[in-house]
Every structure is written in C-alpha cells, then in structure tokens.
C-alpha cells in the first residue's frame, strides 16, 4: 500500500501505518496477558516522551474525525515521564475520542501535556468546544 503513495502522502502513510502496527502490538500484549491470567498486563513504566505520544494519538484520530479541528500545544522542554506507554496511549485515545464526539461537526479540540515545570502526576488538558 505504501508503494502507491508518493511525496508528502508517503510520510503520512508511513506514520499512520506505524501507529496501526503499534496499536495492534499493544492489543496483542493485552489479549495475551488477559488470556493467560484473566487480568490486565503488568504496568511497565518506562521513560516516555509525552509530546510524541500526544502528537501520534492526535494524528491517528484526525483521520477518524475530519470534521473536528485539532490543535496541539507541545511543551518543548518537557522531561520524559515514567509511565506505561500502552496505558497512556489508550487513555489519550479514549479522552480524545470522547472530546471529538462531544465537539461534533465543526467543533474544536485542544490538547496539551502538563507544563514542563509541573511536579504533579501525569495529566493532559483536552477541552472541547462544540
């Protein structure tokens, strides 16, 4: 499929393909853990770049909700956070999907990671305006 897309569309298709592959791998890990132990997989905190995770999730949902305008404010000096990347991605998709549905056609969703100076637990701001 990537061979058919050239130019600027190719970079988008490569990113979209990688997001889909990552999601499938995440689901496979969860299904495997659930079927083995009938429970959620263990939390595996690793240093993650919240800006990158947020950008990836927004990119993933833009295609599913072209009627919604997304704006992302990134924190350039944001340190890496210790968190389970699969769980953070899952939570963000859920929050962003809900915001898009609430905003509706012509609505806007903003998303931003915590300020770089924050010493609080992991949090994102995702207001929506319908």
mmCIF file of the C-alpha atoms, coordinates in Angstrom:
data_MODEL
# 
_entry.id   MODEL 
# 
loop_
_atom_site.group_PDB 
_atom_site.id 
_atom_site.type_symbol 
_atom_site.label_atom_id 
_atom_site.label_alt_id 
_atom_site.label_comp_id 
_atom_site.label_asym_id 
_atom_site.label_entity_id 
_atom_site.label_seq_id 
_atom_site.pdbx_PDB_ins_code 
_atom_site.Cartn_x 
_atom_site.Cartn_y 
_atom_site.Cartn_z 
_atom_site.occupancy 
_atom_site.B_iso_or_equiv 
_atom_site.pdbx_formal_charge 
_atom_site.auth_seq_id 
_atom_site.auth_comp_id 
_atom_site.auth_asym_id 
_atom_site.auth_atom_id 
_atom_site.pdbx_PDB_model_num 
ATOM 1   C CA . UNK A 1 1   ? 0.000   0.000   0.000  1.00 0.00 ? 1   UNK A CA 1 
ATOM 2   C CA . UNK A 1 2   ? 2.867   2.385   0.768  1.00 0.00 ? 2   UNK A CA 1 
ATOM 3   C CA . UNK A 1 3   ? 4.316   1.820   -2.697 1.00 0.00 ? 3   UNK A CA 1 
ATOM 4   C CA . UNK A 1 4   ? 1.264   3.520   -4.244 1.00 0.00 ? 4   UNK A CA 1 
ATOM 5   C CA . UNK A 1 5   ? 1.730   6.728   -2.254 1.00 0.00 ? 5   UNK A CA 1 
ATOM 6   C CA . UNK A 1 6   ? 4.498   9.135   -3.099 1.00 0.00 ? 6   UNK A CA 1 
ATOM 7   C CA . UNK A 1 7   ? 5.515   12.590  -1.999 1.00 0.00 ? 7   UNK A CA 1 
ATOM 8   C CA . UNK A 1 8   ? 4.061   14.152  1.137  1.00 0.00 ? 8   UNK A CA 1 
ATOM 9   C CA . UNK A 1 9   ? 1.361   11.474  1.363  1.00 0.00 ? 9   UNK A CA 1 
ATOM 10  C CA . UNK A 1 10  ? 4.041   8.807   1.818  1.00 0.00 ? 10  UNK A CA 1 
ATOM 11  C CA . UNK A 1 11  ? 5.287   10.294  5.112  1.00 0.00 ? 11  UNK A CA 1 
ATOM 12  C CA . UNK A 1 12  ? 1.727   10.464  6.412  1.00 0.00 ? 12  UNK A CA 1 
ATOM 13  C CA . UNK A 1 13  ? 1.009   6.897   5.309  1.00 0.00 ? 13  UNK A CA 1 
ATOM 14  C CA . UNK A 1 14  ? 4.222   5.645   6.963  1.00 0.00 ? 14  UNK A CA 1 
ATOM 15  C CA . UNK A 1 15  ? 3.263   7.366   10.226 1.00 0.00 ? 15  UNK A CA 1 
ATOM 16  C CA . UNK A 1 16  ? -0.310  6.079   10.055 1.00 0.00 ? 16  UNK A CA 1 
ATOM 17  C CA . UNK A 1 17  ? 0.933   2.559   9.301  1.00 0.00 ? 17  UNK A CA 1 
ATOM 18  C CA . UNK A 1 18  ? 3.313   2.646   12.260 1.00 0.00 ? 18  UNK A CA 1 
ATOM 19  C CA . UNK A 1 19  ? 0.529   3.827   14.578 1.00 0.00 ? 19  UNK A CA 1 
ATOM 20  C CA . UNK A 1 20  ? -1.690  0.957   13.436 1.00 0.00 ? 20  UNK A CA 1 
ATOM 21  C CA . UNK A 1 21  ? 1.141   -1.559  13.926 1.00 0.00 ? 21  UNK A CA 1 
ATOM 22  C CA . UNK A 1 22  ? 1.838   -0.174  17.423 1.00 0.00 ? 22  UNK A CA 1 
ATOM 23  C CA . UNK A 1 23  ? -1.847  -0.405  18.338 1.00 0.00 ? 23  UNK A CA 1 
ATOM 24  C CA . UNK A 1 24  ? -2.059  -3.988  17.121 1.00 0.00 ? 24  UNK A CA 1 
ATOM 25  C CA . UNK A 1 25  ? 1.025   -4.945  19.139 1.00 0.00 ? 25  UNK A CA 1 
ATOM 26  C CA . UNK A 1 26  ? -0.419  -3.257  22.230 1.00 0.00 ? 26  UNK A CA 1 
ATOM 27  C CA . UNK A 1 27  ? -3.713  -5.113  21.809 1.00 0.00 ? 27  UNK A CA 1 
ATOM 28  C CA . UNK A 1 28  ? -1.876  -8.393  21.279 1.00 0.00 ? 28  UNK A CA 1 
ATOM 29  C CA . UNK A 1 29  ? 0.021   -7.921  24.569 1.00 0.00 ? 29  UNK A CA 1 
ATOM 30  C CA . UNK A 1 30  ? -3.204  -7.162  26.414 1.00 0.00 ? 30  UNK A CA 1 
ATOM 31  C CA . UNK A 1 31  ? -5.043  -10.121 24.906 1.00 0.00 ? 31  UNK A CA 1 
ATOM 32  C CA . UNK A 1 32  ? -2.137  -12.446 25.672 1.00 0.00 ? 32  UNK A CA 1 
ATOM 33  C CA . UNK A 1 33  ? -1.951  -11.261 29.277 1.00 0.00 ? 33  UNK A CA 1 
ATOM 34  C CA . UNK A 1 34  ? -5.710  -11.433 29.699 1.00 0.00 ? 34  UNK A CA 1 
ATOM 35  C CA . UNK A 1 35  ? -5.987  -14.931 28.295 1.00 0.00 ? 35  UNK A CA 1 
ATOM 36  C CA . UNK A 1 36  ? -3.091  -16.183 30.447 1.00 0.00 ? 36  UNK A CA 1 
ATOM 37  C CA . UNK A 1 37  ? -4.081  -14.643 33.739 1.00 0.00 ? 37  UNK A CA 1 
ATOM 38  C CA . UNK A 1 38  ? -7.552  -13.166 33.203 1.00 0.00 ? 38  UNK A CA 1 
ATOM 39  C CA . UNK A 1 39  ? -6.177  -9.795  34.246 1.00 0.00 ? 39  UNK A CA 1 
ATOM 40  C CA . UNK A 1 40  ? -4.621  -6.675  32.801 1.00 0.00 ? 40  UNK A CA 1 
ATOM 41  C CA . UNK A 1 41  ? -0.954  -6.940  31.841 1.00 0.00 ? 41  UNK A CA 1 
ATOM 42  C CA . UNK A 1 42  ? 1.505   -5.654  34.400 1.00 0.00 ? 42  UNK A CA 1 
ATOM 43  C CA . UNK A 1 43  ? 2.195   -1.938  34.286 1.00 0.00 ? 43  UNK A CA 1 
ATOM 44  C CA . UNK A 1 44  ? 5.599   -1.327  32.714 1.00 0.00 ? 44  UNK A CA 1 
ATOM 45  C CA . UNK A 1 45  ? 6.693   2.229   33.399 1.00 0.00 ? 45  UNK A CA 1 
ATOM 46  C CA . UNK A 1 46  ? 9.406   3.454   31.055 1.00 0.00 ? 46  UNK A CA 1 
ATOM 47  C CA . UNK A 1 47  ? 10.567  6.967   30.188 1.00 0.00 ? 47  UNK A CA 1 
ATOM 48  C CA . UNK A 1 48  ? 8.198   8.281   27.502 1.00 0.00 ? 48  UNK A CA 1 
ATOM 49  C CA . UNK A 1 49  ? 8.042   11.496  25.518 1.00 0.00 ? 49  UNK A CA 1 
ATOM 50  C CA . UNK A 1 50  ? 4.561   12.849  26.203 1.00 0.00 ? 50  UNK A CA 1 
ATOM 51  C CA . UNK A 1 51  ? 4.755   15.285  23.280 1.00 0.00 ? 51  UNK A CA 1 
ATOM 52  C CA . UNK A 1 52  ? 5.391   12.433  20.843 1.00 0.00 ? 52  UNK A CA 1 
ATOM 53  C CA . UNK A 1 53  ? 2.651   10.238  22.306 1.00 0.00 ? 53  UNK A CA 1 
ATOM 54  C CA . UNK A 1 54  ? 0.165   13.114  22.132 1.00 0.00 ? 54  UNK A CA 1 
ATOM 55  C CA . UNK A 1 55  ? 1.110   14.014  18.548 1.00 0.00 ? 55  UNK A CA 1 
ATOM 56  C CA . UNK A 1 56  ? 0.772   10.370  17.468 1.00 0.00 ? 56  UNK A CA 1 
ATOM 57  C CA . UNK A 1 57  ? -2.662  9.970   19.041 1.00 0.00 ? 57  UNK A CA 1 
ATOM 58  C CA . UNK A 1 58  ? -3.921  13.256  17.541 1.00 0.00 ? 58  UNK A CA 1 
ATOM 59  C CA . UNK A 1 59  ? -2.596  12.196  14.129 1.00 0.00 ? 59  UNK A CA 1 
ATOM 60  C CA . UNK A 1 60  ? -4.391  8.879   14.479 1.00 0.00 ? 60  UNK A CA 1 
ATOM 61  C CA . UNK A 1 61  ? -7.728  10.488  15.395 1.00 0.00 ? 61  UNK A CA 1 
ATOM 62  C CA . UNK A 1 62  ? -7.617  13.305  12.824 1.00 0.00 ? 62  UNK A CA 1 
ATOM 63  C CA . UNK A 1 63  ? -8.319  10.804  10.082 1.00 0.00 ? 63  UNK A CA 1 
ATOM 64  C CA . UNK A 1 64  ? -11.271 9.359   12.014 1.00 0.00 ? 64  UNK A CA 1 
ATOM 65  C CA . UNK A 1 65  ? -12.769 12.777  12.769 1.00 0.00 ? 65  UNK A CA 1 
ATOM 66  C CA . UNK A 1 66  ? -12.003 15.094  9.838  1.00 0.00 ? 66  UNK A CA 1 
ATOM 67  C CA . UNK A 1 67  ? -14.979 17.259  10.869 1.00 0.00 ? 67  UNK A CA 1 
ATOM 68  C CA . UNK A 1 68  ? -13.178 18.270  14.087 1.00 0.00 ? 68  UNK A CA 1 
ATOM 69  C CA . UNK A 1 69  ? -10.332 20.760  14.234 1.00 0.00 ? 69  UNK A CA 1 
ATOM 70  C CA . UNK A 1 70  ? -7.473  19.610  16.487 1.00 0.00 ? 70  UNK A CA 1 
ATOM 71  C CA . UNK A 1 71  ? -4.914  21.942  17.988 1.00 0.00 ? 71  UNK A CA 1 
ATOM 72  C CA . UNK A 1 72  ? -1.937  20.717  19.956 1.00 0.00 ? 72  UNK A CA 1 
ATOM 73  C CA . UNK A 1 73  ? 0.276   22.827  22.195 1.00 0.00 ? 73  UNK A CA 1 
ATOM 74  C CA . UNK A 1 74  ? 3.502   20.993  22.953 1.00 0.00 ? 74  UNK A CA 1 
ATOM 75  C CA . UNK A 1 75  ? 5.930   21.704  25.779 1.00 0.00 ? 75  UNK A CA 1 
ATOM 76  C CA . UNK A 1 76  ? 9.393   21.979  24.211 1.00 0.00 ? 76  UNK A CA 1 
ATOM 77  C CA . UNK A 1 77  ? 11.306  21.449  27.461 1.00 0.00 ? 77  UNK A CA 1 
ATOM 78  C CA . UNK A 1 78  ? 9.073   18.721  28.856 1.00 0.00 ? 78  UNK A CA 1 
ATOM 79  C CA . UNK A 1 79  ? 11.135  15.985  30.536 1.00 0.00 ? 79  UNK A CA 1 
ATOM 80  C CA . UNK A 1 80  ? 10.315  12.365  29.857 1.00 0.00 ? 80  UNK A CA 1 
ATOM 81  C CA . UNK A 1 81  ? 7.644   10.876  32.104 1.00 0.00 ? 81  UNK A CA 1 
ATOM 82  C CA . UNK A 1 82  ? 7.806   7.465   33.758 1.00 0.00 ? 82  UNK A CA 1 
ATOM 83  C CA . UNK A 1 83  ? 4.613   5.758   32.624 1.00 0.00 ? 83  UNK A CA 1 
ATOM 84  C CA . UNK A 1 84  ? 3.303   2.686   30.845 1.00 0.00 ? 84  UNK A CA 1 
ATOM 85  C CA . UNK A 1 85  ? 3.211   3.857   27.236 1.00 0.00 ? 85  UNK A CA 1 
ATOM 86  C CA . UNK A 1 86  ? 0.414   1.480   26.197 1.00 0.00 ? 86  UNK A CA 1 
ATOM 87  C CA . UNK A 1 87  ? -1.809  2.686   29.037 1.00 0.00 ? 87  UNK A CA 1 
ATOM 88  C CA . UNK A 1 88  ? -1.112  6.362   28.309 1.00 0.00 ? 88  UNK A CA 1 
ATOM 89  C CA . UNK A 1 89  ? -1.916  5.829   24.625 1.00 0.00 ? 89  UNK A CA 1 
ATOM 90  C CA . UNK A 1 90  ? -5.133  4.017   25.479 1.00 0.00 ? 90  UNK A CA 1 
ATOM 91  C CA . UNK A 1 91  ? -6.231  6.732   27.897 1.00 0.00 ? 91  UNK A CA 1 
ATOM 92  C CA . UNK A 1 92  ? -5.432  9.503   25.404 1.00 0.00 ? 92  UNK A CA 1 
ATOM 93  C CA . UNK A 1 93  ? -7.354  7.804   22.599 1.00 0.00 ? 93  UNK A CA 1 
ATOM 94  C CA . UNK A 1 94  ? -10.348 7.449   24.889 1.00 0.00 ? 94  UNK A CA 1 
ATOM 95  C CA . UNK A 1 95  ? -10.220 11.089  26.038 1.00 0.00 ? 95  UNK A CA 1 
ATOM 96  C CA . UNK A 1 96  ? -9.612  12.476  22.541 1.00 0.00 ? 96  UNK A CA 1 
ATOM 97  C CA . UNK A 1 97  ? -12.328 10.284  21.018 1.00 0.00 ? 97  UNK A CA 1 
ATOM 98  C CA . UNK A 1 98  ? -14.820 11.483  23.642 1.00 0.00 ? 98  UNK A CA 1 
ATOM 99  C CA . UNK A 1 99  ? -13.787 15.110  23.078 1.00 0.00 ? 99  UNK A CA 1 
ATOM 100 C CA . UNK A 1 100 ? -14.216 14.739  19.295 1.00 0.00 ? 100 UNK A CA 1 
ATOM 101 C CA . UNK A 1 101 ? -17.653 13.213  19.698 1.00 0.00 ? 101 UNK A CA 1 
ATOM 102 C CA . UNK A 1 102 ? -18.688 15.953  22.126 1.00 0.00 ? 102 UNK A CA 1 
ATOM 103 C CA . UNK A 1 103 ? -17.324 18.694  19.852 1.00 0.00 ? 103 UNK A CA 1 
ATOM 104 C CA . UNK A 1 104 ? -19.219 17.387  16.828 1.00 0.00 ? 104 UNK A CA 1 
ATOM 105 C CA . UNK A 1 105 ? -19.040 18.681  13.290 1.00 0.00 ? 105 UNK A CA 1 
ATOM 106 C CA . UNK A 1 106 ? -17.155 21.970  13.100 1.00 0.00 ? 106 UNK A CA 1 
ATOM 107 C CA . UNK A 1 107 ? -16.022 21.574  16.716 1.00 0.00 ? 107 UNK A CA 1 
ATOM 108 C CA . UNK A 1 108 ? -12.525 22.099  18.061 1.00 0.00 ? 108 UNK A CA 1 
ATOM 109 C CA . UNK A 1 109 ? -10.361 20.053  20.406 1.00 0.00 ? 109 UNK A CA 1 
ATOM 110 C CA . UNK A 1 110 ? -7.208  21.332  22.025 1.00 0.00 ? 110 UNK A CA 1 
ATOM 111 C CA . UNK A 1 111 ? -4.686  19.084  23.701 1.00 0.00 ? 111 UNK A CA 1 
ATOM 112 C CA . UNK A 1 112 ? -1.581  19.849  25.696 1.00 0.00 ? 112 UNK A CA 1 
ATOM 113 C CA . UNK A 1 113 ? 0.718   17.931  28.011 1.00 0.00 ? 113 UNK A CA 1 
ATOM 114 C CA . UNK A 1 114 ? 1.412   19.226  31.520 1.00 0.00 ? 114 UNK A CA 1 
ATOM 115 C CA . UNK A 1 115 ? 3.625   22.312  31.779 1.00 0.00 ? 115 UNK A CA 1 
ATOM 116 C CA . UNK A 1 116 ? 7.339   21.473  31.846 1.00 0.00 ? 116 UNK A CA 1 
ATOM 117 C CA . UNK A 1 117 ? 7.526   22.953  35.346 1.00 0.00 ? 117 UNK A CA 1 
ATOM 118 C CA . UNK A 1 118 ? 4.715   20.809  36.749 1.00 0.00 ? 118 UNK A CA 1 
ATOM 119 C CA . UNK A 1 119 ? 5.657   18.465  39.571 1.00 0.00 ? 119 UNK A CA 1 
ATOM 120 C CA . UNK A 1 120 ? 2.294   16.791  39.620 1.00 0.00 ? 120 UNK A CA 1 
ATOM 121 C CA . UNK A 1 121 ? 1.192   13.383  38.365 1.00 0.00 ? 121 UNK A CA 1 
ATOM 122 C CA . UNK A 1 122 ? 0.797   12.864  34.655 1.00 0.00 ? 122 UNK A CA 1 
ATOM 123 C CA . UNK A 1 123 ? -2.038  14.936  33.226 1.00 0.00 ? 123 UNK A CA 1 
ATOM 124 C CA . UNK A 1 124 ? -3.243  16.266  29.913 1.00 0.00 ? 124 UNK A CA 1 
ATOM 125 C CA . UNK A 1 125 ? -5.616  19.094  29.170 1.00 0.00 ? 125 UNK A CA 1 
ATOM 126 C CA . UNK A 1 126 ? -8.185  18.260  26.495 1.00 0.00 ? 126 UNK A CA 1 
ATOM 127 C CA . UNK A 1 127 ? -11.039 20.767  26.423 1.00 0.00 ? 127 UNK A CA 1 
ATOM 128 C CA . UNK A 1 128 ? -13.515 20.619  23.559 1.00 0.00 ? 128 UNK A CA 1 
ATOM 129 C CA . UNK A 1 129 ? -15.752 23.232  22.028 1.00 0.00 ? 129 UNK A CA 1 
ATOM 130 C CA . UNK A 1 130 ? -18.774 22.205  20.030 1.00 0.00 ? 130 UNK A CA 1 
# 
